[in-house]
Amino acid sequence: MRVLTTTILRLLALVGKELVEVVRRPGALLSLVLGPFIIMAVFGLGYSGERRPLETVVVIPPSSGLPADVQTYQALAGGGLHIQGVTDDADAARNGLAAGTTDVVVIAPPDAEAQFRAGKQSVIGVLVNTVDPIRANYAGFLANNLANAVNQTIIQRAVQETEGFIAASDPNAAAIPPEVVAAPTRAELENTAPSEPQVLAYFGPAVLALILQHLAVTLVALALVRERTSGVLELFRVAPVNAWEVIAGKVLSYMMIGGLIAAATVGLLIGVFKIPMLGDPTALATAIALVLLASLGIGLLIAVISDSERQAVQLSLLLLLASVFFSGFVLAISEFTAPVRVLAYLLPVTHGIRLMQDIMLRGGTTENWEFAALMGIAVVTLAVSWFGLRRGMTRA
């Protein structure tokens, strides 16, 4: 009983020390929390969610027999492409693409209708000039849509010239309109998600997960490295305080700090940014707690392998950079190769983003294994950190 009381008193003393250290540096805490939120607010206010229409020139050879007015192709292209002009000079269009005044050049075949009547396909050329793979794919997608629309126009013109062919072969059948022959089906999009897709609603939970990971990793890593380099751990050894009590004290204190920040952040997301909260608050709290616990484990691991505060800061920033690129915050994880996806799932924020988005925006998650993944990351990193810290304190 006396040993248990002594251990509890030590833990409370360690927790109190960490809380006092954080209170003494409110600027660092505010910058870690408010900085990402200011960026998110600017992002939400400045990002419209719409891409700029790509400047497009359509090249129509005189012999093609296709319309040569801008309005026709703008109607076919939709809002993704802005038809800058229609010309019969392919070289001039290519020069505009090389100069950067044009994003896409679409070149129609010179004998599309003749090829169609002969039962052959014609090639519609699509030219882009970009080193951005996402932009290139996007331009290709929109240009293919325009090409399909042009194909429908060609078919409609061919059918109009043979109008009534069905009635001639079957007097009881009604003539099919050319536009129905060219496009027998059409698509209507229906989103079955329980919440409406919005930029702030989608990125809000992701920013929350990123803040919590970066906050936990940075604060606990700097705190432990500072104690190692200043000789405080030697005093703990004389006290005596063992390694697991140091680990437990830091985990408890920063879980408390992180929990308060998370509660305030969730309130801000729901109350100010009007992000829906459709799921169980308990599930969200569990996800937040596990993200904090796993992040603290990684932060302690960084502190154990770092020999200075500068190195700890560098490793924390590298982890933040990796989290932005590979956690699904910017690009979907499914777009990476399998080895990179494995590395992505070693980041707590990867699981935190998915769980928080599902719980808040969908009302629940079907990926319950991600809770276990967070717990696994926490157990492994905390165990390795404890082992490394114990060895360091023993050598001291």
N, C-alpha and C positions, 0 to 999 in steps of 0.2 A: 504493500500500500504506500509505504514511504517512497519507494522507487518510482511508482506511478505519479505520485504528487510532485516529486522533483522533476520528472520528465515534462509534466504539464506546465510547470512553472518555467522551465527552460524554453519550451515552445512559445509560451505567451510572451516571454521576454524577447525572443527572436522576432516574433510577429510584431511586437511593439516597436522594436528597433527599425524594422523595414518600413513600417508605416510612418515613423518619424522622418526617416530618410527621404521618403517620397514627398511628405509635406514640406520639407525644407527646400525642395526643388520643384515648385509648382509650375514653373515655366516649361521645364522639360516635359512634364506630364500633359500640360495643355497643348503644347506643340504636337505631341504624338497623337492626341485625340482630335483636336480641332483642325489640324493641318489637313488630314485626309477629308474631313467633312467640308472644309472650305473648297477644296478641289472638287469634291462631288457636287457641291452646290453650283459652282461655276460650270462644271460639266453638264449638269442637268439643265441649267438656264441657257447655256450656249449651244448645246447639241439638239438639233431639231429632229433627229431620227430619220432624216431623209438624205439620200445622196444627191449631190449636184448632178443634174442631167448631163450626160456626156454629149459634147458637141460632135455632131455627125454630119457627114456629107455623103449623099447618095449619088452614085455615078450611074446614069441611065444611057446606054448607047442608043443612038438614033434609030438603029434597026430593031430594037427590042420590042417596040410597040407598046411599051408601058407608059403610064402617065409620067409627066415631067414637072409636076407642080409640088411645092413644099407641103401644102396643106394635106394632100393625099397621104404622103408618107409620115407626116406628123401624126395623123389620125391612126395609122397602122402601128406606129412605134410606141405610142403611149407616153407616159411621163418620164421614163428612164432615159430616153434619148431626145435631145433637142436637134431637130433637123435644121442644120445651119444653112443648107442649100442643096439644090439638085443641079447636077452638071453632067455634061457628056465628055468632059476633059479629065481622064483618069490621072494624067501626070500632074495637073494642077492640084487635084485632091491629095495625091501622095506628097506633094511639096508642103501642103498645109499640115499634113500629119507629121512630117519631119520637123517643121518649124514649131510645132506645139500649139498651133491655133485650132487644130482639130483633134479630137480624141479617137474617133472611129470613122473609117471609110468603108462604105458598103458598095460593092461593084456588082451591078446586075448583069446577067449574061446577055449577049446580043441577040440570041435566037431562042429565048425561053419557050415561047408558045410553039414554035416549030418543033423543038425538041420534045415538048410535052405531047404533041400530036403524033410524033414518031415513036412514042413510048420510051423516051430516054430522059434521064435526069440532067438538069443543068446545074452548074455550080455558081452560087452567089458568093463572091469573095468578100471577106471581112478582114480589114486591116486595122491593127492597133499598134501603138508605139509607147510601151510602158514597161518598167522594170518591176512594178508592183504586182505580185502574183494574184492577189485578191482583186485588184482593179482589172487585171487582164481577164480573169474568170468572169467577173461581173460584166465587162464589156462584151465578152463572147456570148454570155447568156442573153443579154438584151439584143445583140445583133442576130442571134438565132431566132429570137421571137419575131424580129422584124422580117427575117428571111421567110419564116413560116407564114407571116401575114402576106408577104409578096406572093408566095406560092398559092395561097388561097385566091388572091386577085387574079393570077394567071388562070387558075381552074375556073373561076367564075366567068371570065371572059370567054373561055373555050366552051363552057356549057351554054352560055347565052347565045352563042352562034349556032348551037344545035338544040335550041329550045323546042320542047315538044317531042323530043325523041322517045320519051317514055310513053306519051299518049299515042304516038304512031305505032309502037309495038304492042301496046295494050290499051285499047280505047277506054276501058273501065278504070284505069289508073290515073290519078291526078298527076300533073306535071310537077316535078320537084324543083323548087326554086334553086337558082345557081348557088346562092350563098349557103344553102343547106347541103348541097353536094360538096362544096368546097370545105365546109366545116360541119360535119354531121353532129358533133358534140361540142359542148362548151363547159368550162369549169366554173364552179361557184365555191369560193372558199368559206368554210365555216370553222371557226376556232372553238373547240370544245373545252378549253382551259377555263377554270372557275374564275379567273381574274383577267382583266383586259391587259394586253401587253403594253407596257409603258417603260420608258427609259429609266426613270428614277426608281420605279417599283422593281425593275429587274436588277439594277445595279446596287440598290440600297442594301439588301442582305449581303451581297458580295463584298461591299465596302466594310460592312460591320465585321465580317469574318476576317478580312485583311487587317483591319485596325486591331482586333483582339490578338491576332497572332503576332503582329509586329510589336504591339505594346508589351505583351508578355515576354517575348524573346528578348527584346532590347533591355527592358528594365531589370529582369532577373539576371541576364548575362553581365550587365555593367555592375550590378550590385555585388555579385559574387567575385568577379575579377578584381574589383576595387578592394574587397576584403582580403583576397589572396595577395595582392601586391603591396598592401599597406601593413600586413602582419597581423590583421585581426584574427585570422584563422589560427595562428599560433596561440593567441589568447584563449580562443575556444578550446584548444587542445589542453591547455593548462586548467581550464575551468572545472572539470572537463566536460566538453560538449562533443558528442560523436557526430560522424558524417551524416547519418540519417536524420538526426535532429536538425542539423543545419538545412538539409534538403526539405524536410517537412515544414520547418518554420518559414522558409521562403515560399514554398508552394501555397501554404495556407494564407500568408499575408498577401501575395499577389493574386491569389484566387479571389480574395475579398475585394481588392482594388479593381481587378478586372470585372468582377461581378457588378460592382457599383457603376462602373463605366458602361458596361453592356446594358444595364437597366436604363440608364439615362439615354443611351444611344437608341435603344429600341423605342423608348418613349418619343424621342425626337423624330425617328423615322415614321412612326404611326401618327403622332399628333401634328407635326409640322409638315412633313413631306407627304402625308396622307397615303402611305404605303399600306395596303391591306394586311390584316393579320387574320388569316382564315383557319389556322391550325391550333393545336393544343399548346397553350403557353408552357406547360410542363415539358413537352417535347422540345420546344425551342430553348428553354432553360437548360435542358440536358445537353443539347447540341452545343450551346455556348460554353457550358462547364467543361465538356470534353475537349473543345477546341482550346480553351485556356490551359487545361491540364497538359495536353499534348504539346502545346507551344512552350509552356514552362519547362517541360522536359528537354525540348530542343535548345532553349535558352541556357539551361544549366549545362547541357553538353557542350555548347559553344564556350561557356565560361571555363569549363574544365580543361579544354584543349587550347585556350587562348593564354598567351603570356603577358598581355597588356590590354588596357582599355581600347586602344586604337585597333588592335586586331579583332577584339570582340565587336566593335562597331562595324568594321569592314565585313566580317562574316554575317552580321545581322542584316546589313544592307544587301549583300549578295543573296541572302535568303529571301529578302523582300523582292528583289529583282526577279529571282526565279519564280516566286509566287505570282507575280503579275503576269509573267509570260506563260507559265505552265499549269496554273491552277484552274483554268477555265474562266478566269476573270475577263480576259480579252478574246481568246480563241478557244473553241470547244476542244476538250481533251480528245475526243474521237478523231480530230484532224491530225493528231500526232502519231508517230510510229509506236509499235508496242513497247520497245525499251523505254522510250520517253514517257509513255503513259505510266509505266511502273514507277519511274522516278516521281512523276506528278502525284501519284497516290501516296507517296511518302511525306507529302506536305499536309499539315493539318488543315490549312485553309482550303485545300481542294475539297475535302469532305465537308468542311464547314459551309462553303458556298452552296453546295448541292443541297445539304440538309436544310439550311436556313431559307433558301429560295423555295424549296418544296413545302416546308411547314407554313411559311408566311403567305405564299402566293397560290399554293395548290390545296392547302388544308391538311396535308400529310405527305409522307414519303413512302415509296415502295422500296427504297434503297436502305433498308435497316442495317445492312452489313457495314455501312459507313460509320455507324455508331461504334461497332466492334473494332473497325479499323483505327478510329481515333483512340480508343482505349488501348489498342495494341501499341500504337506509336508512343503513347504516354508511358506505358509499363516499360517498354524497351529503353527509351531514352532516360527515364528516371533511374532505372537500374544501372545503366552504364554510367550515368553521372554520379550516382552514389559510389560506385566502385572506384571511379577515377578520383573523386574527392577524398575517399577514405585512404587511398594510396598516398595522395598528396599530404594529407594531415599526418599520416604515419611517418613519412619521410621527414616532415617538419619536426 
